[in-house]
Amino acid sequence: MGSLLAAKPLVARQMNNFLRGVWDNTYGLLVDDGQLAIGAIVALAITWLIAQSSESLRDNVGWLLVAMVIALVIANTYRAGRNARRKLTR
């Protein structure tokens, strides 16, 4: 009977760790990827404004959009790496 009582806190801790992992991953997806999506929309708006304002820049504004989205992806990957490293050192 003593081993069953000792097993309950272990199961509770494992379940708590599992739920915390689910929460951390869900929150990370919403926050990190949400920021990436918002950044992409802002980049699209900036390129649209530039294309509307200047006829001479209209042909090259697509490259500006590509560069901004690539910068957003690199920044998001860097931030995700730092967050993962911080979580591993806890």
Secondary structure per residue as TSV (DSSP state, phi and psi in degrees):
chain	resnum	aa	ss	phi	psi
A	1	M	-	360.0	-32.0
A	2	G	H	-65.0	-34.1
A	3	S	H	-70.7	-30.1
A	4	L	H	-68.7	-38.4
A	5	L	H	-68.0	-35.1
A	6	A	H	-71.6	-29.1
A	7	A	H	-74.9	-28.4
A	8	K	H	-62.3	-45.8
A	9	P	H	-63.5	-34.2
A	10	L	H	-64.3	-44.4
A	11	V	H	-65.2	-40.6
A	12	A	H	-63.7	-40.6
A	13	R	H	-66.0	-41.7
A	14	Q	H	-64.4	-40.6
A	15	M	H	-66.4	-39.8
A	16	N	H	-63.2	-43.5
A	17	N	H	-63.2	-40.7
A	18	F	H	-63.0	-48.1
A	19	L	H	-64.5	-36.9
A	20	R	H	-65.2	-40.3
A	21	G	H	-63.3	-42.0
A	22	V	H	-61.7	-45.2
A	23	W	H	-62.9	-46.9
A	24	D	H	-60.8	-42.5
A	25	N	H	-68.1	-41.5
A	26	T	H	-64.1	-45.7
A	27	Y	H	-62.2	-42.2
A	28	G	H	-62.2	-40.8
A	29	L	I	-63.7	-44.1
A	30	L	I	-68.6	-43.1
A	31	V	I	-78.5	-54.7
A	32	D	I	-65.1	-50.1
A	33	D	I	-71.2	-30.5
A	34	G	H	-64.3	-40.4
A	35	Q	H	-65.5	-37.3
A	36	L	H	-65.0	-42.8
A	37	A	H	-65.0	-43.2
A	38	I	H	-63.6	-41.4
A	39	G	H	-62.1	-39.7
A	40	A	H	-65.2	-39.8
A	41	I	H	-65.6	-40.9
A	42	V	H	-64.3	-41.8
A	43	A	H	-61.4	-41.1
A	44	L	H	-63.9	-41.1
A	45	A	H	-64.4	-40.8
A	46	I	H	-62.7	-45.4
A	47	T	H	-66.6	-35.5
A	48	W	H	-64.1	-43.4
A	49	L	H	-63.0	-41.3
A	50	I	H	-65.6	-41.7
A	51	A	H	-64.9	-34.3
A	52	Q	H	-75.0	-28.5
A	53	S	H	-86.0	-26.3
A	54	S	-	-137.0	121.9
A	55	E	T	-67.9	-36.2
A	56	S	T	-71.5	-28.1
A	57	L	T	-87.7	-12.1
A	58	R	T	-57.8	-35.5
A	59	D	T	-70.4	-26.9
A	60	N	T	-105.5	0.7
A	61	V	H	-70.1	-22.5
A	62	G	H	-63.7	-37.9
A	63	W	H	-66.6	-33.9
A	64	L	H	-64.4	-41.8
A	65	L	H	-62.0	-45.0
A	66	V	H	-60.4	-45.0
A	67	A	H	-62.9	-42.2
A	68	M	H	-67.2	-40.2
A	69	V	H	-67.9	-39.7
A	70	I	H	-62.7	-42.6
A	71	A	H	-62.3	-39.7
A	72	L	H	-63.4	-42.9
A	73	V	H	-65.4	-42.4
A	74	I	H	-63.6	-45.1
A	75	A	H	-62.6	-40.8
A	76	N	H	-66.5	-40.2
A	77	T	H	-65.2	-41.7
A	78	Y	H	-61.7	-46.5
A	79	R	H	-63.9	-40.6
A	80	A	H	-64.9	-38.4
A	81	G	H	-64.0	-42.4
A	82	R	H	-64.4	-41.4
A	83	N	H	-64.3	-40.5
A	84	A	H	-66.0	-41.7
A	85	R	H	-63.3	-40.9
A	86	R	H	-63.8	-39.6
A	87	K	H	-67.8	-33.5
A	88	L	H	-71.0	-29.3
A	89	T	T	-86.4	-1.0
A	90	R	-	-69.2	360.0
